[in-house]
Amino acid sequence: MSDDVICKISRGELPASVVARTDRLIAFLDHRPVFKGHVLISPIDHVDTLLELPADLMQPLLTLGQRVAAALGTALGAQGTFVAMNNVVSQSIPHLHLHVVPRTKGDGLRGFFWPRTKYAAGERDEYAERIRAALEA
């Protein structure tokens, strides 16, 4: 059992704005999003990197990423998404996580420079609720 932030969120030891959870995956809002609505999707069981991801989790991980990407359009009016995964280099948490970032034309994101923003008090939970509702629709 690991003690990284994602493992703690998965065990309920740290608060997070969870938008989806299955028996093997968890999706929650990044607390320092590139854009509001930025979701991280991770295996619940600890997996360091893509190289260690069990083959039977690859399709469920990408399927949930696809569902979240669609939900960001419905919930937030995103015109598209940026989907990415760092693997060791630039991996801020030593636990595999897929970023699904809402995008709109002219939003200012360029290349691999990921500026971060903050949610106002209570705003993160509001975004999570909107995304959850879109996932359930």
C-alpha positions as CSV (number, residue, x, y, z in Angstrom):
1,M,0.0,0.0,0.0
2,S,1.4,3.3,-1.0
3,D,1.2,6.7,0.7
4,D,1.1,9.1,-2.2
5,V,-1.6,11.7,-2.6
6,I,-3.7,9.7,-5.1
7,C,-3.7,6.6,-2.8
8,K,-4.8,8.8,0.1
9,I,-7.6,10.3,-2.0
10,S,-8.7,6.8,-3.1
11,R,-8.8,5.6,0.5
12,G,-10.8,8.7,1.6
13,E,-7.9,10.1,3.8
14,L,-7.6,13.3,1.8
15,P,-10.6,15.4,0.5
16,A,-11.1,15.6,-3.3
17,S,-13.8,16.6,-5.6
18,V,-14.5,13.2,-7.1
19,V,-16.4,13.2,-10.5
20,A,-16.4,9.4,-11.1
21,R,-15.4,6.2,-9.3
22,T,-15.4,2.6,-10.4
23,D,-14.1,-0.4,-8.5
24,R,-10.7,0.2,-10.2
25,L,-10.5,3.9,-11.2
26,I,-11.0,7.2,-9.6
27,A,-11.5,10.6,-11.4
28,F,-11.3,13.9,-9.5
29,L,-10.6,17.5,-10.1
30,D,-7.0,18.7,-10.0
31,H,-6.6,21.1,-7.1
32,R,-4.3,23.3,-9.3
33,P,-6.0,23.1,-12.7
34,V,-4.7,24.3,-16.0
35,F,-8.3,25.3,-16.6
36,K,-11.2,24.9,-14.2
37,G,-12.7,21.5,-14.7
38,H,-9.3,19.8,-15.2
39,V,-9.7,16.1,-14.2
40,L,-7.2,13.5,-13.1
41,I,-8.0,9.8,-13.7
42,S,-6.0,7.2,-11.8
43,P,-6.1,3.5,-10.9
44,I,-7.3,3.1,-7.3
45,D,-4.6,0.4,-6.7
46,H,-1.1,2.0,-6.8
47,V,0.5,2.0,-10.2
48,D,3.7,4.1,-10.6
49,T,3.8,4.7,-14.4
50,L,2.3,3.7,-17.7
51,L,4.9,0.9,-17.9
52,E,3.4,-0.8,-14.9
53,L,-0.3,-0.4,-15.8
54,P,-1.9,-3.8,-16.1
55,A,-3.2,-4.5,-19.6
56,D,-6.7,-5.1,-18.3
57,L,-6.8,-1.5,-17.0
58,M,-5.7,0.2,-20.3
59,Q,-9.1,0.2,-22.0
60,P,-11.1,1.1,-18.9
61,L,-8.7,4.0,-18.2
62,L,-9.0,5.4,-21.7
63,T,-12.8,4.8,-21.8
64,L,-13.3,6.8,-18.7
65,G,-11.0,9.5,-20.2
66,Q,-13.2,9.6,-23.2
67,R,-16.4,9.8,-21.1
68,V,-14.9,12.7,-19.0
69,A,-13.8,14.5,-22.2
70,A,-17.4,14.3,-23.5
71,A,-18.7,15.4,-20.1
72,L,-16.5,18.5,-20.1
73,G,-18.2,19.6,-23.3
74,T,-21.7,19.1,-21.8
75,A,-21.0,20.4,-18.3
76,L,-18.6,23.3,-19.1
77,G,-19.1,24.1,-22.8
78,A,-15.6,23.0,-23.6
79,Q,-14.9,22.9,-27.3
80,G,-12.4,20.2,-26.9
81,T,-9.9,18.7,-24.4
82,F,-6.2,18.2,-23.9
83,V,-5.5,14.7,-22.7
84,A,-2.0,13.8,-21.4
85,M,0.0,11.6,-19.2
86,N,3.5,12.3,-17.9
87,N,5.6,9.2,-17.3
88,V,8.4,9.7,-14.7
89,V,9.8,13.0,-16.1
90,S,7.4,15.8,-15.0
91,Q,5.2,13.3,-13.2
92,S,4.5,15.3,-10.1
93,I,2.9,12.4,-8.2
94,P,4.5,8.9,-8.3
95,H,1.1,7.4,-9.2
96,L,-0.2,7.1,-12.8
97,H,-2.7,9.8,-13.7
98,L,-4.3,10.9,-16.9
99,H,-5.0,14.6,-17.3
100,V,-8.2,15.6,-19.1
101,V,-8.2,19.4,-19.5
102,P,-11.1,21.4,-20.9
103,R,-10.1,23.6,-23.9
104,T,-11.7,26.4,-25.9
105,K,-10.3,28.2,-28.9
106,G,-8.2,31.1,-27.8
107,D,-7.7,29.9,-24.2
108,G,-4.0,30.7,-24.3
109,L,-2.6,27.2,-23.7
110,R,0.5,26.8,-25.9
111,G,2.8,23.8,-26.2
112,F,3.6,22.0,-23.0
113,F,3.7,25.0,-20.7
114,W,0.9,24.3,-18.2
115,P,0.0,27.5,-16.3
116,R,-2.1,26.8,-13.2
117,T,-5.1,28.5,-11.8
118,K,-7.1,28.3,-8.6
119,Y,-10.7,27.7,-7.7
120,A,-12.6,30.2,-5.5
121,A,-14.0,28.9,-2.3
122,G,-16.7,26.3,-3.0
123,E,-16.1,26.6,-6.8
124,R,-14.3,23.2,-7.1
125,D,-17.3,21.3,-5.7
126,E,-19.6,23.2,-8.1
127,Y,-17.5,22.1,-11.1
128,A,-17.3,18.6,-9.8
129,E,-21.1,18.4,-9.5
130,R,-21.6,19.7,-13.0
131,I,-19.2,17.1,-14.4
132,R,-20.7,14.3,-12.4
133,A,-24.2,15.2,-13.7
134,A,-22.9,15.2,-17.3
135,L,-21.3,11.8,-16.7
136,E,-24.6,10.4,-15.3
137,A,-26.7,11.8,-18.2
